[in-house]
Amino acid sequence: MRKNIVAGNWKMNKTLEEGIKLAEAVDKLVSQGTPENTDVIIAPPFIHLAELAKRIDTGKVKLSAQNCAAEAAGAYTGEVSPAMVRSTGAEYVIIGHSERRQYYGETDAILKKKTELALENDLTPIFCCGEVLEERNAKQHFEVVKTQISDALFLLSEEEFGKIIIAYEPVWAIGTGVTATPEQAQEMHAYIRSLVNKRYGKQIAEDITILYGGSCKPSNAGELFSNPDVDGGLIGGASLKADDFYAIIRSF
């Protein structure tokens, strides 16, 4: 049975002191209880990870990095390797977020390397895919997502791919206040699952968790999560308020 997951991507927000307060508030709320078969993840900035691992119950609120390097070690000033991420106590890493693709030119080839290195270092990749508005309007959204997933992930073995979490994020819905309709989300999630089924078979396709990301908030989470192929959310702005984030978790 696949897991439901609600993951909060803090992006470049919160000083360390502010981040500790937010993480402890989330931890306190989650300790009151979460829906069955639902995991909670927070992805703070790199500099917060090691400290938060000491401050929260990481059995209940798991930690993720927002990114990692495509190299294992060496002369890469400013980069953070998957091994370094894992050493903080983080268990997950977001790979291929649309902001990384857009602002930092991350290609499918780079994301393939990051994914492989993350897996080698016992990190679970949360692999992001999704189309921009022009691609959606040109009815290229299925082809775009297919290419992103197949070029970066479909050379993995069955065992490796079975450890992946996919997050579909329509880029036109990120930080815009516009959300994909529940029907649009379900359509794409079902399509992604069909691609996995074709490549890896029915069991792996049934087991993979596929998250929705893009202006998901307490008011629409329940409707989005009620779709059979939507297994939770990669939450941006709403994860910066503990009460809102917990309300989304409770939407299950």
Rosetta silent file (secondary structure, phi, psi, omega in degrees, C-alpha in Angstrom):
SEQUENCE: MRKNIVAGNWKMNKTLEEGIKLAEAVDKLVSQGTPENTDVIIAPPFIHLAELAKRIDTGKVKLSAQNCAAEAAGAYTGEVSPAMVRSTGAEYVIIGHSERRQYYGETDAILKKKTELALENDLTPIFCCGEVLEERNAKQHFEVVKTQISDALFLLSEEEFGKIIIAYEPVWAIGTGVTATPEQAQEMHAYIRSLVNKRYGKQIAEDITILYGGSCKPSNAGELFSNPDVDGGLIGGASLKADDFYAIIRSF
SCORE:     score description
SCORE:     0.000 S_00000001
   1 L     0.000  125.978 -176.216    0.000    0.000    0.000 S_00000001
   2 L   -74.753  153.091 -177.695    1.511    3.303   -1.066 S_00000001
   3 L   -81.287  143.166  161.822    2.141    6.065    1.446 S_00000001
   4 E   -85.530  140.041 -177.665    0.326    9.369    1.595 S_00000001
   5 E  -137.715  135.977  168.336    2.846   12.160    2.112 S_00000001
   6 E  -119.711  116.051 -176.785    2.599   15.857    2.923 S_00000001
   7 E  -117.149  131.374  179.980    5.964   17.586    2.414 S_00000001
   8 E  -102.542  116.671  177.617    6.610   21.249    3.218 S_00000001
   9 E   -98.072  105.120 -176.315    9.144   23.045    1.030 S_00000001
  10 L   -73.286  -16.891 -176.367   10.203   26.158    2.921 S_00000001
  11 L    56.275 -149.046 -177.242   12.304   27.428   -0.007 S_00000001
  12 L   -92.098   69.253 -179.442   14.609   30.357    0.917 S_00000001
  13 L  -136.038  151.308  173.650   12.645   31.425    3.983 S_00000001
  14 L    80.751  121.230  167.420   13.246   31.548    7.742 S_00000001
  15 L   -66.214  171.491  179.690   16.430   32.321    9.654 S_00000001
  16 H   -59.440  -45.254  179.971   17.732   29.476   11.790 S_00000001
  17 H   -60.994  -44.394  178.408   15.982   30.874   14.874 S_00000001
  18 H   -65.779  -37.683  179.973   12.700   31.260   12.967 S_00000001
  19 H   -65.794  -38.465  176.864   13.095   27.830   11.445 S_00000001
  20 H   -61.619  -44.725  179.567   13.527   26.207   14.853 S_00000001
  21 H   -61.318  -44.353 -179.057   10.295   27.839   16.052 S_00000001
  22 H   -66.029  -45.361 -178.894    8.374   26.693   12.977 S_00000001
  23 H   -63.371  -40.953  179.516    9.728   23.150   13.078 S_00000001
  24 H   -67.333  -34.344  177.350    8.958   22.816   16.791 S_00000001
  25 H   -67.568  -41.805  176.377    5.423   24.120   16.200 S_00000001
  26 H   -63.087  -45.024  179.967    4.878   21.563   13.410 S_00000001
  27 H   -57.568  -43.308 -179.045    6.359   18.834   15.600 S_00000001
  28 H   -64.917  -42.324  179.448    3.981   19.733   18.448 S_00000001
  29 H   -67.321  -44.247 -178.548    0.923   19.657   16.174 S_00000001
  30 H   -63.423  -31.537  179.030    1.907   16.404   14.483 S_00000001
  31 L   -64.989  -16.746  176.863    2.364   14.792   17.912 S_00000001
  32 L   -76.329  -15.398  177.588   -1.411   15.270   18.382 S_00000001
  33 L   129.680  147.243  176.649   -1.943   12.757   15.594 S_00000001
  34 L  -132.318  158.723  177.818   -1.934   12.381   11.824 S_00000001
  35 L   -58.893  153.323 -178.961   -4.175   10.430    9.455 S_00000001
  36 L   -59.935  143.041  175.308   -3.354    6.756    9.023 S_00000001
  37 L    62.660   30.019 -178.968   -0.663    5.870    6.458 S_00000001
  38 E  -122.521  123.912  176.329    0.444    9.510    6.145 S_00000001
  39 E   -99.181  147.630  179.165    4.060   10.687    6.447 S_00000001
  40 E  -117.016  131.480 -179.473    5.041   14.295    7.196 S_00000001
  41 E  -131.711  140.169  169.067    8.219   15.848    5.785 S_00000001
  42 E  -121.474  142.414 -179.833    9.672   19.342    6.091 S_00000001
  43 E  -121.366   86.759  177.925   12.355   20.727    3.784 S_00000001
  44 L   -82.219  175.195  172.709   14.068   23.711    5.423 S_00000001
  45 L   -58.651  156.610 -178.551   17.196   25.437    4.084 S_00000001
  46 H   -48.351  -45.158 -170.321   20.438   23.418    4.246 S_00000001
  47 H   -67.727  -13.284 -178.880   21.780   25.325    7.259 S_00000001
  48 H   -88.352  -22.829 -163.860   18.795   24.283    9.404 S_00000001
  49 H   -56.622  -53.161 -174.403   18.921   20.521    8.868 S_00000001
  50 H   -63.346  -38.972 -179.623   21.425   19.358   11.489 S_00000001
  51 H   -69.532  -41.942 -179.438   19.981   21.588   14.213 S_00000001
  52 H   -66.191  -31.564  178.636   16.372   20.613   13.475 S_00000001
  53 H   -60.717  -27.225  178.419   17.309   16.939   13.583 S_00000001
  54 H   -84.680  -21.872 -168.658   18.161   17.483   17.271 S_00000001
  55 H   -97.631  -21.377 -174.774   15.032   19.515   18.051 S_00000001
  56 L  -121.232  165.390  176.235   12.159   17.485   16.577 S_00000001
  57 L   -83.762   98.358 -175.296   10.967   13.888   16.619 S_00000001
  58 L   -74.779   -1.880  169.537   12.272   12.766   13.221 S_00000001
  59 L   -76.475  -24.678 -177.989   10.258    9.588   13.547 S_00000001
  60 L  -108.195  -36.392  176.450    7.143   11.729   13.118 S_00000001
  61 E  -120.505  106.765 -174.696    8.395   14.752   11.176 S_00000001
  62 E   -88.308  156.032 -175.443   11.023   13.705    8.667 S_00000001
  63 E  -107.537  141.769  176.373   13.635   16.019    7.187 S_00000001
  64 E  -132.521  146.406  166.252   14.426   16.733    3.553 S_00000001
  65 E   -84.458  160.969  179.713   16.950   18.939    1.794 S_00000001
  66 L   -90.246   -8.208 -173.919   15.678   21.177   -0.995 S_00000001
  67 L  -173.444  167.097  169.599   18.501   20.244   -3.364 S_00000001
  68 L  -153.227  166.847  179.953   21.856   18.470   -3.537 S_00000001
  69 L   -74.353  161.530  176.117   24.952   18.562   -5.718 S_00000001
  70 L   -95.091    6.247  177.839   25.400   16.415   -8.816 S_00000001
  71 L  -125.721  153.111 -175.279   28.920   15.490   -7.668 S_00000001
  72 L   -77.365  -34.473 -177.667   30.020   13.374   -4.721 S_00000001
  73 L  -173.202  169.827  173.412   32.832   15.646   -3.455 S_00000001
  74 L   124.296 -160.376 -172.902   35.558   18.000   -4.581 S_00000001
  75 L   -84.799   72.676  179.879   36.226   21.566   -5.692 S_00000001
  76 L  -129.268   75.295 -173.513   32.604   22.711   -6.047 S_00000001
  77 L   -53.568  130.342  176.587   32.419   25.854   -3.921 S_00000001
  78 L    88.234   -7.372 -177.879   29.027   26.435   -2.362 S_00000001
  79 L   -90.197  159.785  179.450   27.644   22.988   -3.183 S_00000001
  80 L  -129.326  118.206 -173.921   26.304   20.400   -0.708 S_00000001
  81 L   -78.513  159.134  174.885   26.746   16.729   -1.558 S_00000001
  82 H   -56.267  -37.696  178.982   24.155   13.998   -0.952 S_00000001
  83 H   -63.391  -39.229  177.295   26.495   12.434    1.629 S_00000001
  84 H   -64.222  -43.580  177.946   26.602   15.740    3.527 S_00000001
  85 H   -58.131  -47.684 -177.217   22.800   15.977    3.421 S_00000001
  86 H   -62.953  -34.036 -177.270   22.465   12.443    4.764 S_00000001
  87 H   -68.154  -16.658  178.900   24.966   13.155    7.553 S_00000001
  88 L   -79.340  -16.970 -173.508   22.649   15.838    8.999 S_00000001
  89 L   108.204   -5.784  176.160   19.903   13.289    9.664 S_00000001
  90 L   -68.307  144.867  179.819   17.844   14.198    6.588 S_00000001
  91 L  -112.770  -11.770 -174.424   16.271   11.222    4.815 S_00000001
  92 E  -130.085  161.858  172.467   14.883   12.940    1.697 S_00000001
  93 E  -148.008  132.612  175.054   15.998   15.407   -0.959 S_00000001
  94 E   -79.874  129.557 -178.657   13.919   17.431   -3.434 S_00000001
  95 E  -126.860  130.899  172.868   15.368   17.081   -6.937 S_00000001
  96 L    81.100   21.987  176.986   14.409   19.020  -10.047 S_00000001
  97 L   -55.658  146.407 -175.635   12.099   21.626   -8.542 S_00000001
  98 H   -57.458  -30.020  178.354   10.909   23.988  -11.281 S_00000001
  99 H   -69.457  -33.960  175.593   12.769   26.874   -9.640 S_00000001
 100 H   -69.232  -40.586  178.440   16.026   24.910   -9.912 S_00000001
 101 H   -64.978  -44.086 -173.704   15.275   24.120  -13.544 S_00000001
 102 H   -75.010  -49.178 -172.004   14.301   27.725  -14.352 S_00000001
 103 H   -87.600  -25.695 -173.676   16.820   29.796  -12.383 S_00000001
 104 H  -119.694    9.737  171.558   19.828   27.476  -12.321 S_00000001
 105 L    64.255   30.052 -178.768   19.524   25.706  -15.661 S_00000001
 106 L   -72.943  124.338 -177.455   19.231   22.208  -14.266 S_00000001
 107 L   -98.173  168.941  176.823   18.750   19.750  -17.126 S_00000001
 108 H   -59.622  -35.290  179.659   17.369   16.225  -17.137 S_00000001
 109 H   -65.238  -41.848  176.938   20.965   14.940  -17.432 S_00000001
 110 H   -64.503  -43.126 -177.265   22.007   16.841  -14.279 S_00000001
 111 H   -68.000  -31.059  174.457   18.903   15.628  -12.429 S_00000001
 112 H   -61.653  -45.818  178.887   19.651   12.041  -13.437 S_00000001
 113 H   -63.263  -43.064  179.670   23.102   12.359  -11.787 S_00000001
 114 H   -62.003  -43.142 -179.101   21.618   13.953   -8.665 S_00000001
 115 H   -62.045  -46.437 -178.923   19.016   11.203   -8.359 S_00000001
 116 H   -62.764  -42.664  178.958   21.579    8.425   -8.709 S_00000001
 117 H   -66.421  -39.502  178.032   23.902   10.035   -6.134 S_00000001
 118 H   -60.011  -46.831  179.875   21.034   10.593   -3.720 S_00000001
 119 H   -62.862  -39.609  178.516   20.050    6.927   -3.918 S_00000001
 120 H   -61.464  -27.847 -177.900   23.669    5.840   -3.440 S_00000001
 121 L  -102.782   22.335  172.849   23.698    7.857   -0.206 S_00000001
 122 L    62.687   33.425  172.614   20.465    6.389    1.172 S_00000001
 123 L  -105.494  142.997  175.855   18.382    9.498    0.464 S_00000001
 124 E   -91.558  115.866  178.168   14.865    9.252   -0.949 S_00000001
 125 E   -73.920  135.933  166.694   14.500   11.603   -3.933 S_00000001
 126 E  -103.571   96.814 -170.106   11.324   13.676   -4.252 S_00000001
 127 E   -90.642  122.346 -175.550   11.575   14.139   -8.012 S_00000001
 128 E   -96.646  142.305  175.687    9.687   17.126   -9.439 S_00000001
 129 E  -145.431  160.187  179.306    8.216   17.400  -12.905 S_00000001
 130 L   157.977  160.183 -173.838    5.740   19.730  -14.575 S_00000001
 131 L  -106.221  156.919  173.546    4.982   22.050  -17.448 S_00000001
 132 L   -86.766  170.439 -173.620    4.921   25.826  -17.851 S_00000001
 133 H   -60.942  -40.861 -179.219    1.771   27.663  -18.953 S_00000001
 134 H   -61.084  -39.047  179.400    2.823   27.929  -22.614 S_00000001
 135 H   -68.887  -37.720  176.899    3.332   24.162  -22.767 S_00000001
 136 H   -64.415  -46.247 -178.243   -0.058   23.544  -21.137 S_00000001
 137 H   -65.676  -29.681  178.441   -1.792   25.921  -23.569 S_00000001
 138 L   -85.964    5.392 -179.814   -0.050   24.230  -26.512 S_00000001
 139 L    59.113   36.270  177.660   -1.286   20.869  -25.204 S_00000001
 140 L  -103.695    5.116 -170.072    2.320   19.669  -24.774 S_00000001
 141 H   -61.725  -38.249  179.938    2.003   19.029  -21.018 S_00000001
 142 H   -66.546  -42.904 -178.336    1.891   15.236  -21.263 S_00000001
 143 H   -65.910  -40.368  179.158    4.919   15.096  -23.553 S_00000001
 144 H   -60.620  -48.949 -178.771    6.913   17.502  -21.355 S_00000001
 145 H   -65.796  -40.294  177.927    6.276   15.471  -18.201 S_00000001
 146 H   -58.802  -45.026 -179.453    6.973   12.197  -20.011 S_00000001
 147 H   -65.126  -44.848 -179.214   10.360   13.493  -21.191 S_00000001
 148 H   -58.942  -44.389 -176.996   11.321   14.860  -17.761 S_00000001
 149 H   -73.811  -46.755 -174.224   10.544   11.564  -16.037 S_00000001
 150 H   -68.626  -39.997 -177.371   11.868    9.163  -18.647 S_00000001
 151 H   -70.370  -31.917 -176.828   15.153   11.002  -19.298 S_00000001
 152 H   -93.951  -28.905 -168.300   16.027   11.386  -15.609 S_00000001
 153 H  -119.059  -24.783 -166.200   14.540    8.258  -14.011 S_00000001
 154 L   -80.901    6.202  169.607   13.776    5.464  -16.458 S_00000001
 155 L   -97.106   -2.113  176.761   17.323    4.053  -16.554 S_00000001
 156 L   -70.370  152.967  174.431   17.084    3.204  -12.849 S_00000001
 157 L   -70.445  166.729  177.155   16.657   -0.415  -11.854 S_00000001
 158 H   -58.180  -42.920 -179.048   13.275   -1.564  -10.520 S_00000001
 159 H   -62.882  -43.870  179.889   14.692   -1.598   -6.995 S_00000001
 160 H   -66.324  -46.819 -176.748   16.078    1.936   -7.327 S_00000001
 161 H   -63.470  -31.102  179.569   12.939    3.341   -8.944 S_00000001
 162 L   -62.652  -13.270  179.724   10.824    1.813   -6.197 S_00000001
 163 L   -95.379   -3.252 -174.618   12.440    4.273   -3.770 S_00000001
 164 L   -83.914  144.502  166.107   11.435    7.387   -5.744 S_00000001
 165 E  -111.508  133.971  177.411    8.655    9.844   -4.857 S_00000001
 166 E  -106.143  138.185  175.274    7.335   11.898   -7.780 S_00000001
 167 E  -121.474  116.666  175.040    5.906   15.397   -7.337 S_00000001
 168 E   -88.575  121.535 -179.259    3.873   16.861  -10.196 S_00000001
 169 L  -130.028   99.265  173.038    4.027   20.630  -10.072 S_00000001
 170 L   -62.363  115.733 -170.409    2.330   22.575  -12.855 S_00000001
 171 H   -59.572  -30.839 -179.385    4.715   25.525  -12.996 S_00000001
 172 H   -69.519   -7.837 -179.804    1.851   27.911  -13.807 S_00000001
 173 H  -110.603    5.536 -176.409    0.336   27.117  -10.391 S_00000001
 174 L   -91.758  115.994  177.318    3.398   27.667   -8.205 S_00000001
 175 L    69.560   11.081 -176.668    3.174   30.774   -6.054 S_00000001
 176 L  -101.848  -14.141 -174.025    0.523   32.243   -8.352 S_00000001
 177 L    85.040  -11.750  176.263   -2.555   31.440   -6.302 S_00000001
 178 L   -88.898  132.053  179.983   -3.831   29.482   -9.310 S_00000001
 179 L  -117.411  142.287  170.684   -4.299   25.787   -8.611 S_00000001
 180 L   -58.986  143.497  176.195   -4.785   22.968  -11.074 S_00000001
 181 L   -66.232  156.602  175.813   -8.344   21.726  -10.810 S_00000001
 182 H   -53.141  -34.905  179.571   -8.772   18.377   -9.044 S_00000001
 183 H   -68.641  -40.326  177.892   -9.597   16.949  -12.496 S_00000001
 184 H   -65.589  -41.874  178.747   -6.386   18.334  -14.036 S_00000001
 185 H   -63.035  -48.029 -179.740   -4.316   16.996  -11.135 S_00000001
 186 H   -61.373  -41.767 -178.991   -5.912   13.549  -11.318 S_00000001
 187 H   -58.843  -46.610 -178.550   -5.494   13.400  -15.100 S_00000001
 188 H   -72.020  -39.729  179.286   -1.751   14.073  -14.916 S_00000001
 189 H   -63.005  -41.483  177.752   -1.162   11.851  -11.898 S_00000001
 190 H   -64.534  -37.699  178.020   -2.957    8.968  -13.615 S_00000001
 191 H   -64.295  -45.340  178.163   -0.868    9.600  -16.735 S_00000001
 192 H   -59.416  -42.896  179.867    2.378    9.516  -14.715 S_00000001
 193 H   -64.201  -34.460  178.268    1.289    6.257  -13.093 S_00000001
 194 H   -67.559  -35.890  176.393    0.561    4.821  -16.538 S_00000001
 195 H   -63.482  -43.101  178.943    4.096    5.718  -17.678 S_00000001
 196 H   -64.854  -40.927  178.377    5.536    3.934  -14.651 S_00000001
 197 H   -58.445  -44.599 -179.347    3.289    0.938  -15.316 S_00000001
 198 H   -63.777  -38.683 -174.981    4.574    0.713  -18.896 S_00000001
 199 H   -85.157  -41.342 -171.065    8.219    0.924  -17.821 S_00000001
 200 H  -119.505   -6.725  177.706    8.274   -0.968  -14.497 S_00000001
 201 L    99.757  166.692 -171.185    4.997   -2.889  -14.275 S_00000001
 202 H   -62.760  -41.269 -174.482    1.758   -2.679  -12.366 S_00000001
 203 H   -64.831  -46.295  179.403    3.055   -3.317   -8.846 S_00000001
 204 H   -65.677  -38.413  178.032    5.652   -0.549   -8.851 S_00000001
 205 H   -63.271  -39.083  179.183    3.141    1.810  -10.498 S_00000001
 206 H   -69.921  -32.262 -174.290    0.600    1.067   -7.784 S_00000001
 207 H   -83.963  -21.968 -173.540    3.168    1.514   -5.010 S_00000001
 208 L   -72.532  137.070  176.606    4.742    4.813   -6.110 S_00000001
 209 L   -87.878  127.436  178.280    3.661    7.952   -4.254 S_00000001
 210 E  -120.496  117.778 -176.724    2.796   10.874   -6.548 S_00000001
 211 E   -98.473  153.850  172.711    2.401   14.285   -4.895 S_00000001
 212 E  -104.598  135.246  176.364    0.748   17.440   -6.206 S_00000001
 213 L  -130.868  128.281  177.319    2.558   20.763   -5.848 S_00000001
 214 L   148.342   89.402  179.100    1.175   24.154   -6.804 S_00000001
 215 L    56.696   39.618  173.902   -0.775   26.544   -4.547 S_00000001
 216 L   -82.730  130.653 -176.767   -2.107   23.714   -2.389 S_00000001
 217 L  -145.615  172.839 -176.600   -3.640   25.122    0.805 S_00000001
 218 H   -53.963  -33.485 -174.998   -6.085   24.104    3.563 S_00000001
 219 H   -74.231  -21.494 -178.745   -9.090   25.225    1.491 S_00000001
 220 H  -121.519   -5.117 -175.220   -8.361   22.991   -1.501 S_00000001
 221 H   -61.644  -43.540 -177.493   -6.190   20.159   -0.157 S_00000001
 222 H   -58.961  -42.520 -179.270   -9.078   17.849    0.719 S_00000001
 223 H   -67.666  -41.430  178.095  -10.540   18.055   -2.780 S_00000001
 224 H   -64.794  -45.875 -174.500   -7.137   17.480   -4.420 S_00000001
 225 H   -72.696  -14.532 -179.308   -6.198   14.599   -2.116 S_00000001
 226 L   -75.586  -11.317  177.337   -9.526   12.839   -2.649 S_00000001
 227 L   -70.919  142.710 -173.897   -8.433   11.853   -6.158 S_00000001
 228 L   -64.116  -25.902 -177.392   -7.337    8.204   -6.427 S_00000001
 229 L  -106.175    4.921  176.651   -3.916    9.000   -7.936 S_00000001
 230 L  -100.807  112.338 -170.692   -3.065   12.070   -5.804 S_00000001
 231 L  -104.546   20.127  179.709   -1.142   10.798   -2.783 S_00000001
 232 E   135.317 -162.970 -173.697   -0.481   14.082   -1.024 S_00000001
 233 E  -141.736  150.587  166.474    1.242   17.368   -1.643 S_00000001
 234 E  -102.424  105.232 -166.006    4.537   19.198   -1.945 S_00000001
 235 E   -99.195  131.249  178.038    3.484   22.365   -0.146 S_00000001
 236 L   -95.949 -101.905 -173.553    5.165   25.751   -0.598 S_00000001
 237 H   -53.158  -39.831 -176.803    3.795   28.921    1.027 S_00000001
 238 H   -69.798  -12.859  178.216    1.266   27.148    3.245 S_00000001
 239 H   -81.893   -6.442 -178.862    4.073   25.125    4.885 S_00000001
 240 H   -86.978   -3.299  173.631    5.462   28.332    6.432 S_00000001
 241 L  -122.587  118.518 -172.856    2.551   28.490    8.895 S_00000001
 242 H   -56.568  -42.208 -178.101    2.346   25.516   11.220 S_00000001
 243 H   -64.521  -42.101  178.496   -1.452   25.649   11.566 S_00000001
 244 H   -64.965  -43.230 -179.192   -1.999   25.768    7.791 S_00000001
 245 H   -62.857  -43.471  179.980    0.456   22.955    7.201 S_00000001
 246 H   -66.644  -36.373  177.693   -1.177   20.785    9.852 S_00000001
 247 H   -62.865  -37.046  177.165   -4.622   21.518    8.383 S_00000001
 248 H   -66.697  -42.646  177.076   -3.373   20.229    5.023 S_00000001
 249 H   -57.232  -43.222 -177.923   -2.026   17.086    6.714 S_00000001
 250 H   -71.136  -10.725 -178.936   -5.416   16.579    8.346 S_00000001
 251 L   -62.327  -20.438  177.273   -7.122   16.867    4.946 S_00000001
 252 L   -71.954    0.000    0.000   -6.624   13.133    4.496 S_00000001
